[in-house]
């Protein structure tokens, strides 16, 4: 099956920026979709929700915010940015996760776009990883 190319540049199809520290979770759709994570104007990461037919933007973004170090956003943030912001090494995975949460609260926001299903979200995520987005390609997970 070949999936169509989607117009990811339509500005009104993306939410306004939402700061992780101020998100109102009931305002984030409980639907499949794609999300873009930013530090100011730096486009850091793109992800999708709904791969298994049960996931949603709200649940996926909450998972990122709650700081499970298993999720990919936290790993990218830690290895590319957060570990270099302190002269001391994190003493444990819990401390590393806490530092990532603090960075998210201090610096990060996201935009999202809901999709009809996980297949559409997956196709959009792939396009965006290749740089086909209003912001170019993400810095942390391009082409993966």
Helices and strands as residue ranges (DSSP letters): G 11-13, E 18-19, G 20-22, G 25-27, E 33-39, E 42-49, H 57-66, H 72-80, G 82-84, H 93-107, E 108-114, H 118-129
